[in-house]
C-alpha cells in the first residue's frame, strides 16, 4: 500500500500514547456471542474483490483526503492552540480520521501490512498530542478555545444536542480504537479513547456537579456498549444507557433526532435515518447486555415498523432528502429515494445486534438484503467513487463522486467493508451459527475449545456452499445453518413485499454425501453431532430469478414488479438495452435466462427476459414492440455512462 508521506513531521517522533486502564472481559455479554473479525479470514471471490478495492483504493484515498483537507492539521493545531487559528470545516471532521483507522485496522487482519500499521501509529501520535490532560479531545474547540467552531458553543457540551458533535466524535473514536486494539494488540489508540470516555463519564450524568445532555447525533451509545465489552468496565454501559434513558427529557424534543418521546415509548422509525439507526443499534445493545425488557419491547416495535412499512426492496432506509429522514408509513418513492449509505450501514448494525439478542434468522435476512444491495451500491466497484443517497430510479442525474465535503459516507464505507469477516459466524453454548455465505477460513471457540471451519462457495451467484471441519477439539456441537428467507418464499419478514411468480424454491443439506433432515427452528437448519476433521457439509439452495410485488399501500410501486435472484436485486441500464428502460412492460409470467459475464463489472450474472415497450407506428397509433430486456445487479449500476436506468421495478 502506498501512502502519502505526512507533511506534519514534528510530532511523528514523539512517544506513542499509553495508559493504565485494564482490559478484561465483562461478566455479562450478548445472549449469542459474535465470532470476532480477528478469527475469520475471507478468501471469497465476490467479497475478496471488495476487500482488495478497500485495501488498494478506498482506504489510501481516505487517508490522503485526511491529509489534503486538513483533518490531520486540525489535531496538530489542537496540540498548539492559538487565537489566530481560523476554525473551519465541519465539527465532526475528526471522525473521518477515526473511521479510516478503524477500516484499516479491520483490513490488516485480512492483509497484514507493516507499513500501514506504522503509518497509523504516526497518525495516532498526532491524535494523542491533541488530547487535553483530562481526556477531552475535540479539535473544533481546542485549536482556538476563544474562537471555536461556530457549532461548538462557548463551553464544553453546551451545544451537544444541537450541532457540536462532541459525543459523536467520541463514538467514532471508541469504535476505531477498539478495532485497532483487536487487530493489532496495541493500546495507543484504545488508551486515547478510554481517556476521552472517562472524561465524558465524569462530566455527564445525574450526579451533583455533572451535566445532563444527550448526543445530538447518536453513536456514542453503541460505542460505549462496545467499550464495556472490551474493558469490562460497567460505567461505560451505564453511560450508554444514561444517554438513552435521558432522551426525550432534555431540551431537545423533536422527531428529527428521535427525541420526541422517551426511547422506551417509541414504536415508529422517524427522523434522520442515520441518527435513528445508530440509536436503535444502541438500544439493541442495552437490551441485549442488560436484559431490560422495556428496551427489548421498544426496539422490537421499531424494527417491526421499519421492516413492515419503511424498508426498500434494496435494503435501504430513509426515503426522503428532507432531513435525510424516514418518511411516513409506506412512503417509499423510487427516484427521490434517499437511502443514505450511512443509513444502510446503520441498518446492518441494528439487525446484527437484534440477532445477537434474539437468535432469529429474520434479522440476518434483512441484514443480507441491505448488505448485497443498498449498502455496497454506495461505493464503486473499484473503491474510488461514492454515493451519498442510493436512489432506486434515475434519468442520469446520479453519479458516484470521488469524495464529499461532508465525508461521512465514504469514511463509513472505509470502516464497514473490511469489518465484514466479523458478521459471518456466531456461537451460543455448543451452537455454531453460519449466518453469511462466503468463502473463508475461521477459528471459533465452542465451550472454550478450538474449532476450525472452512467455507467455500460462489454465492451470491449460486446457492451451493460447502462447509468443512478442519479441526475440532470441542467434540459434539450443533452447526446451525441459516436458511435465507428468499429460499423459503419470503422476501422480507413482513407483508411489505411478496413474490408474485408462484414459484417454490427448495434446499438440501448433506453431511459427507448423505442427505440429512432437520426441522427449522428460528430459520436455522441444525446439525448436531460429534464432528471430526474432514467432515463436509454440502448446502444447496435453489436459486432462480423471481418477481416481487410491493404491498398495495406502497403507492410508488403499484402496477410494478421488482426482479431479484438469491440475495441480489436487479436493475436495467441503457448500456445493455437499446431502448428506454423506463418504458418497459414485463410479461405476466416472465422467463429469465441467466448469463454469466465474468469480464463485465468485475464478474456478474446478467438476467435476460422478453419484454415489451410502447411506441408509435407510422400512422401515430400506440403499439407494442418486443424487446429483450437485460438486467444487472443493482449494486453495479452507474459504472459505465450517464444514462437513464430503472432498478427492476418494471410495469406489469
SULCORZI-V996624 format. One record per residue. N is the residue number from 1. RES is the residue in one letter. SS is DSSP state (@ for helix, = for strand, . for the rest). OMEGA is omega as a letter, one per 20 degrees, with the letter a starting at -180 (* if undefined). D_FIRST is the distance of its C-alpha to the first C-alpha in Angstrom with 1 decimal. Layout:
n-><N,N>
res-><RES,RES>
ss-><SS,SS>
omega-><OMEGA,OMEGA>
d_first-><D_FIRST,D_FIRST>
This chain:
n-><1,2,3,4,5,6,7,8,9,10,11,12,13,14,15,16,17,18,19,20,21,22,23,24,25,26,27,28,29,30,31,32,33,34,35,36,37,38,39,40,41,42,43,44,45,46,47,48,49,50,51,52,53,54,55,56,57,58,59,60,61,62,63,64,65,66,67,68,69,70,71,72,73,74,75,76,77,78,79,80,81,82,83,84,85,86,87,88,89,90,91,92,93,94,95,96,97,98,99,100,101,102,103,104,105,106,107,108,109,110,111,112,113,114,115,116,117,118,119,120,121,122,123,124,125,126,127,128,129,130,131,132,133,134,135,136,137,138,139,140,141,142,143,144,145,146,147,148,149,150,151,152,153,154,155,156,157,158,159,160,161,162,163,164,165,166,167,168,169,170,171,172,173,174,175,176,177,178,179,180,181,182,183,184,185,186,187,188,189,190,191,192,193,194,195,196,197,198,199,200,201,202,203,204,205,206,207,208,209,210,211,212,213,214,215,216,217,218,219,220,221,222,223,224,225,226,227,228,229,230,231,232,233,234,235,236,237,238,239,240,241,242,243,244,245,246,247,248,249,250,251,252,253,254,255,256,257,258,259,260,261,262,263,264,265,266,267,268,269,270,271,272,273,274,275,276,277,278,279,280,281,282,283,284,285,286,287,288,289,290,291,292,293,294,295,296,297,298,299,300,301,302,303,304,305,306,307,308,309,310,311,312,313,314,315,316,317,318,319,320,321,322,323,324,325,326,327,328,329,330,331,332,333,334,335,336,337,338,339,340,341,342,343,344,345,346,347,348,349,350,351,352,353,354,355,356,357,358,359,360,361,362,363,364,365,366,367,368,369,370,371,372,373,374,375,376,377,378,379,380,381,382,383,384,385,386,387,388,389,390,391,392,393,394,395,396,397,398,399,400,401,402,403,404,405,406,407,408,409,410,411,412,413,414,415,416,417,418,419,420,421,422,423,424,425,426,427,428,429,430,431,432,433,434,435,436,437,438,439,440,441,442,443,444,445,446,447,448,449,450,451,452,453,454,455,456,457,458,459,460,461,462,463,464,465,466,467,468,469,470,471,472,473,474,475,476,477,478,479,480,481,482,483,484,485,486,487,488,489,490,491,492,493,494,495,496,497,498,499,500,501,502,503,504,505,506,507,508,509,510,511,512,513,514,515,516,517,518,519,520,521,522,523,524,525,526,527,528,529,530,531,532,533,534,535,536,537,538,539,540,541,542,543,544,545,546,547,548,549,550,551,552,553,554,555,556,557,558,559,560,561,562,563,564,565,566,567,568,569,570,571,572,573,574,575,576,577,578,579,580,581,582,583,584,585,586,587,588,589,590,591,592,593,594,595,596,597,598,599,600,601,602,603,604,605,606,607,608,609,610,611,612,613,614,615,616,617,618,619,620,621,622,623,624,625,626,627,628,629,630,631,632,633,634,635,636,637,638,639,640,641,642,643,644,645,646,647,648,649,650,651,652>
res-><X,X,X,X,X,X,X,X,X,X,X,X,X,X,X,X,X,X,X,X,X,X,X,X,X,X,X,X,X,X,X,X,X,X,X,X,X,X,X,X,X,X,X,X,X,X,X,X,X,X,X,X,X,X,X,X,X,X,X,X,X,X,X,X,X,X,X,X,X,X,X,X,X,X,X,X,X,X,X,X,X,X,X,X,X,X,X,X,X,X,X,X,X,X,X,X,X,X,X,X,X,X,X,X,X,X,X,X,X,X,X,X,X,X,X,X,X,X,X,X,X,X,X,X,X,X,X,X,X,X,X,X,X,X,X,X,X,X,X,X,X,X,X,X,X,X,X,X,X,X,X,X,X,X,X,X,X,X,X,X,X,X,X,X,X,X,X,X,X,X,X,X,X,X,X,X,X,X,X,X,X,X,X,X,X,X,X,X,X,X,X,X,X,X,X,X,X,X,X,X,X,X,X,X,X,X,X,X,X,X,X,X,X,X,X,X,X,X,X,X,X,X,X,X,X,X,X,X,X,X,X,X,X,X,X,X,X,X,X,X,X,X,X,X,X,X,X,X,X,X,X,X,X,X,X,X,X,X,X,X,X,X,X,X,X,X,X,X,X,X,X,X,X,X,X,X,X,X,X,X,X,X,X,X,X,X,X,X,X,X,X,X,X,X,X,X,X,X,X,X,X,X,X,X,X,X,X,X,X,X,X,X,X,X,X,X,X,X,X,X,X,X,X,X,X,X,X,X,X,X,X,X,X,X,X,X,X,X,X,X,X,X,X,X,X,X,X,X,X,X,X,X,X,X,X,X,X,X,X,X,X,X,X,X,X,X,X,X,X,X,X,X,X,X,X,X,X,X,X,X,X,X,X,X,X,X,X,X,X,X,X,X,X,X,X,X,X,X,X,X,X,X,X,X,X,X,X,X,X,X,X,X,X,X,X,X,X,X,X,X,X,X,X,X,X,X,X,X,X,X,X,X,X,X,X,X,X,X,X,X,X,X,X,X,X,X,X,X,X,X,X,X,X,X,X,X,X,X,X,X,X,X,X,X,X,X,X,X,X,X,X,X,X,X,X,X,X,X,X,X,X,X,X,X,X,X,X,X,X,X,X,X,X,X,X,X,X,X,X,X,X,X,X,X,X,X,X,X,X,X,X,X,X,X,X,X,X,X,X,X,X,X,X,X,X,X,X,X,X,X,X,X,X,X,X,X,X,X,X,X,X,X,X,X,X,X,X,X,X,X,X,X,X,X,X,X,X,X,X,X,X,X,X,X,X,X,X,X,X,X,X,X,X,X,X,X,X,X,X,X,X,X,X,X,X,X,X,X,X,X,X,X,X,X,X,X,X,X,X,X,X,X,X,X,X,X,X,X,X,X,X,X,X,X,X,X,X,X,X,X,X,X,X,X,X,X,X,X,X,X,X,X,X,X,X,X,X,X,X,X,X,X,X,X,X,X,X,X,X,X,X,X>
ss-><.,.,.,.,.,.,.,.,.,.,.,.,.,.,.,.,.,.,.,.,.,.,.,.,.,.,.,.,.,.,.,.,=,=,.,.,@,@,@,=,=,=,.,.,@,@,@,@,@,@,@,@,@,@,@,@,@,@,@,@,@,@,@,@,@,@,@,@,.,.,@,@,@,@,@,@,@,@,@,.,.,.,.,.,.,.,.,.,.,.,.,.,.,@,@,@,@,@,@,@,@,@,@,@,@,@,@,@,@,@,.,.,.,@,@,@,@,@,@,@,@,@,@,@,@,@,@,@,@,.,.,.,.,.,.,.,.,.,@,@,@,@,.,.,@,@,@,.,.,.,.,.,.,.,.,.,.,.,.,@,@,@,@,@,.,@,@,@,@,@,@,@,@,@,@,@,@,@,@,@,@,@,@,@,.,.,.,@,@,@,@,@,@,@,@,@,@,@,@,@,@,@,@,=,.,.,.,.,.,.,=,.,.,.,.,.,.,.,.,@,@,@,@,@,@,@,@,@,@,@,@,.,.,@,@,@,@,@,@,@,@,@,@,@,@,@,.,.,.,.,.,.,.,.,.,.,.,.,.,.,.,.,@,@,@,.,.,.,.,.,.,=,@,@,@,@,@,@,@,@,@,@,@,@,@,@,@,@,@,@,.,.,@,@,@,@,@,@,@,@,@,@,@,@,@,@,@,@,@,.,.,.,.,.,.,.,.,.,.,=,.,.,.,.,=,.,.,.,.,.,.,.,.,.,.,.,.,.,.,.,@,@,@,@,@,@,@,@,@,@,@,@,@,@,@,@,@,@,.,.,.,@,@,@,@,@,@,@,@,@,@,@,@,@,@,@,@,@,=,.,.,.,.,.,.,=,.,.,.,.,.,.,=,=,.,.,.,.,.,.,=,.,.,.,.,.,.,@,@,@,@,@,@,@,@,@,@,.,.,@,@,@,@,.,=,=,=,=,.,.,=,=,=,=,.,.,.,.,.,=,=,=,=,=,=,=,.,.,=,=,=,=,=,=,=,=,=,.,.,.,.,.,.,=,=,=,=,=,=,=,=,=,.,.,.,=,=,=,=,=,=,=,.,.,.,.,.,.,.,.,.,.,.,.,.,.,=,=,=,.,.,.,.,.,.,.,=,=,=,=,=,.,.,=,=,.,.,.,.,.,=,.,.,=,=,=,=,=,=,=,.,.,.,.,.,=,=,=,=,=,=,.,.,.,=,=,=,=,=,=,.,.,.,.,@,@,@,.,.,=,=,=,=,=,=,.,.,=,=,=,=,=,=,@,@,@,.,.,.,.,@,@,@,=,=,=,.,.,.,.,.,.,=,=,=,=,=,.,.,.,.,.,.,=,=,=,=,=,=,=,=,=,=,=,=,=,.,.,.,.,.,=,=,=,=,=,=,=,=,=,=,=,=,@,@,@,.,.,.,.,.,.,.,.,=,=,.,.,.,=,=,.>
omega-><r,r,r,r,r,r,a,a,a,a,a,a,a,r,r,r,r,a,a,a,r,r,r,a,r,r,a,r,r,r,r,a,r,r,a,r,a,a,a,r,a,r,a,r,a,a,r,r,r,r,r,r,r,a,a,a,a,a,r,r,a,r,a,r,r,r,a,a,r,r,r,a,r,r,r,r,a,r,r,a,a,r,a,a,r,a,r,r,r,a,r,r,r,a,r,r,a,a,a,r,r,a,r,r,r,a,a,r,r,a,r,a,a,r,r,r,r,r,r,r,r,r,a,r,r,r,a,a,a,a,r,a,a,r,a,a,a,a,a,r,a,r,r,a,a,r,a,r,a,r,a,a,a,a,r,r,a,r,a,a,r,a,a,r,r,r,r,r,r,a,a,r,a,r,a,a,r,r,a,r,a,a,a,a,a,a,a,r,a,a,r,a,r,a,r,r,r,r,r,a,r,a,a,r,a,a,r,a,r,r,r,r,r,a,r,r,a,r,r,a,a,r,r,r,r,r,r,a,a,a,a,a,a,a,a,r,r,r,r,a,r,r,a,a,a,a,a,a,a,a,a,a,a,a,a,a,r,a,a,r,r,a,a,r,a,a,a,r,a,r,a,a,a,r,a,a,r,r,r,r,r,r,r,r,a,r,a,a,r,a,a,a,r,r,r,a,a,a,r,r,a,r,r,a,a,a,a,a,a,a,r,r,r,a,r,r,a,a,a,r,r,a,a,b,r,r,r,r,r,r,a,r,a,a,a,r,a,r,a,r,r,r,r,r,r,r,r,r,a,a,r,a,r,r,a,r,a,r,a,a,a,r,r,r,r,r,a,r,r,a,a,a,a,r,a,r,a,r,a,a,r,r,a,r,a,r,r,r,r,a,r,r,a,r,r,a,a,r,r,a,a,r,r,r,r,a,a,a,r,a,r,r,r,a,a,a,r,a,a,a,a,a,a,a,r,a,r,a,a,r,r,a,r,a,r,a,r,a,a,r,a,r,a,r,r,a,a,a,a,r,r,a,r,a,r,a,r,r,j,a,r,a,r,a,r,r,a,r,a,r,r,r,a,a,a,r,a,r,a,a,r,r,a,r,a,r,a,r,r,a,r,a,r,r,a,r,r,r,a,a,r,r,r,r,r,r,r,a,r,r,a,r,a,r,r,r,r,r,r,r,a,r,a,r,a,r,a,a,r,a,r,r,a,r,a,r,r,a,r,r,r,a,r,r,a,r,a,r,r,r,a,r,r,a,a,a,r,a,a,r,r,r,r,r,a,r,a,r,a,r,r,r,a,a,r,a,a,r,a,a,r,a,a,r,a,r,a,r,a,r,a,r,r,a,r,a,a,a,a,r,r,r,a,r,r,r,r,a,r,r,r,r,r,r,r,r,a,r,r,r,r,r,r,r,r,r,r,a,r,a,r,r,a,a,a,a,r,r,a,a,r,a,r,r,r,a,a,r,a,r,r,*>
d_first-><0.0,3.8,6.5,10.1,12.2,14.7,18.1,19.9,20.3,23.6,22.7,19.5,21.8,24.0,24.6,22.8,25.0,27.1,30.0,32.9,32.9,33.3,31.3,33.6,34.3,36.8,40.0,39.6,36.6,36.4,39.1,36.4,33.4,29.9,27.8,24.6,21.1,20.6,23.3,21.9,19.2,19.1,19.3,20.8,20.5,21.2,19.1,16.4,15.8,15.6,13.3,10.9,11.4,10.8,7.4,6.4,9.0,11.2,9.5,7.5,10.9,12.8,11.5,12.2,15.5,16.3,16.2,18.0,20.6,21.6,20.6,19.6,22.6,24.8,24.1,24.8,27.9,29.0,28.8,31.1,33.3,35.6,38.3,37.0,33.6,33.7,32.1,30.6,28.1,28.6,29.7,26.9,24.0,23.0,22.2,19.3,17.6,18.9,18.1,14.4,14.3,16.3,14.2,11.0,13.6,14.9,11.7,11.2,14.6,13.6,10.2,10.6,7.9,9.8,7.6,7.1,10.8,11.8,10.6,12.5,15.4,15.6,16.0,18.6,20.5,21.1,22.1,24.4,26.1,27.1,28.9,32.7,34.7,36.0,32.5,32.7,29.4,29.7,28.6,30.7,33.7,32.9,31.6,35.1,37.5,40.5,38.9,36.2,34.6,37.4,36.5,36.5,40.2,42.0,41.5,39.0,39.0,41.8,39.9,37.7,39.6,39.3,36.0,34.6,32.1,32.2,32.4,29.7,27.3,28.4,27.8,24.2,23.7,25.3,23.4,20.0,21.4,22.7,19.6,17.8,20.8,21.1,17.6,17.5,21.2,20.8,23.4,22.1,21.4,24.2,26.8,26.1,26.6,29.7,31.2,30.9,32.3,35.1,35.9,36.3,38.4,40.7,41.3,41.3,44.0,47.7,49.0,50.9,48.8,45.9,45.2,44.8,42.0,39.9,36.4,36.6,33.4,33.2,30.3,31.4,33.8,31.3,28.9,31.9,33.0,29.6,29.9,33.4,32.1,29.6,32.0,35.3,36.6,39.2,39.2,35.9,37.3,40.5,38.7,37.0,40.5,42.1,39.9,40.9,44.5,45.0,43.6,46.6,48.6,47.1,47.5,45.0,46.8,45.3,43.9,40.9,39.6,41.3,43.8,46.9,48.2,47.2,44.3,46.6,48.9,46.4,46.6,44.8,41.2,41.6,39.9,36.3,34.5,31.3,33.4,35.7,33.2,31.7,35.2,36.3,33.4,34.6,38.1,37.1,35.5,38.7,40.8,39.1,38.8,42.3,44.3,45.8,47.6,47.9,44.1,43.9,46.6,45.1,41.6,43.2,45.3,42.5,40.5,43.6,43.9,40.3,40.4,44.0,44.1,40.8,38.1,36.9,36.8,33.0,32.6,32.3,34.4,35.7,37.8,38.6,36.8,39.6,38.0,35.1,37.5,39.3,42.3,45.7,46.3,45.6,44.4,41.5,41.4,39.0,38.3,38.2,36.4,33.9,31.9,29.2,25.8,26.0,29.4,28.2,25.7,28.7,30.9,28.7,28.9,32.7,33.3,31.1,33.1,36.4,35.7,35.1,38.5,40.5,39.0,39.9,37.8,38.7,36.0,33.3,35.0,34.4,30.8,30.0,31.6,29.6,26.3,26.7,28.2,28.4,25.1,22.5,24.4,23.0,19.6,19.3,18.2,15.2,14.2,14.9,18.6,20.8,24.4,26.2,29.4,29.5,33.0,34.9,36.5,35.8,37.5,34.4,33.9,30.6,27.2,23.7,22.5,19.1,19.8,23.0,24.7,25.4,21.9,23.0,22.3,18.7,17.8,20.0,18.3,15.0,16.8,19.0,17.3,15.2,18.6,20.4,20.8,23.2,25.6,26.6,29.1,31.6,34.5,38.0,40.3,40.4,38.9,35.4,34.5,32.3,31.5,28.7,28.4,25.1,24.2,23.0,24.0,25.3,27.2,29.8,32.8,36.3,39.0,36.7,36.3,33.2,32.8,30.0,29.8,28.0,28.0,27.7,28.4,27.8,28.6,28.9,30.3,32.9,34.4,34.2,32.5,32.9,32.5,32.9,33.8,32.1,33.6,36.3,37.8,39.1,42.0,43.2,41.1,40.9,38.0,38.2,36.7,36.5,38.5,37.1,39.6,39.1,40.5,43.4,44.3,43.1,40.7,40.2,42.1,44.7,47.0,44.7,43.8,45.5,45.2,47.9,48.1,50.2,47.8,47.4,44.4,44.5,42.4,42.9,41.6,42.2,41.9,41.9,43.4,46.1,46.3,46.4,47.9,47.3,48.3,45.5,45.4,43.3,41.6,40.5,41.8,42.3,42.6,44.0,44.5,43.8,40.7,40.0,37.1,36.8,38.3,36.9,37.4,37.4,37.2,38.3,38.4,40.3,38.1,39.9,39.6,41.6,43.1,43.2,45.6,45.2,48.0,50.6,50.2,46.8,48.5,45.6,45.3,49.0,49.8,46.2,44.1,40.5,39.0,36.7,35.9,34.7,32.4,31.4,33.3,33.8,34.4,35.7,34.3,36.1,33.8,35.2,38.7,41.0,43.0,42.8,40.9,42.5,45.9,45.3,47.9,47.1,49.7,51.3,50.1,47.1,45.9,42.3,40.7,37.2,35.3,32.0,29.6,26.6,25.4,26.0,23.6,21.3,24.4,27.3,31.0,33.2,36.7,39.6,43.1,46.3,47.0,49.1,48.9,51.8,53.0,56.3,58.6,60.6,63.3,60.9,61.1,58.1,57.1,54.3,52.1,50.3,46.6,43.8,41.3,37.6,35.4,31.6,29.8,29.9,26.2,25.5,28.0,27.4,24.6,26.9,29.6,31.4,34.2,36.5,35.7,37.2,35.4,38.1,40.8,43.4,47.1,49.4>
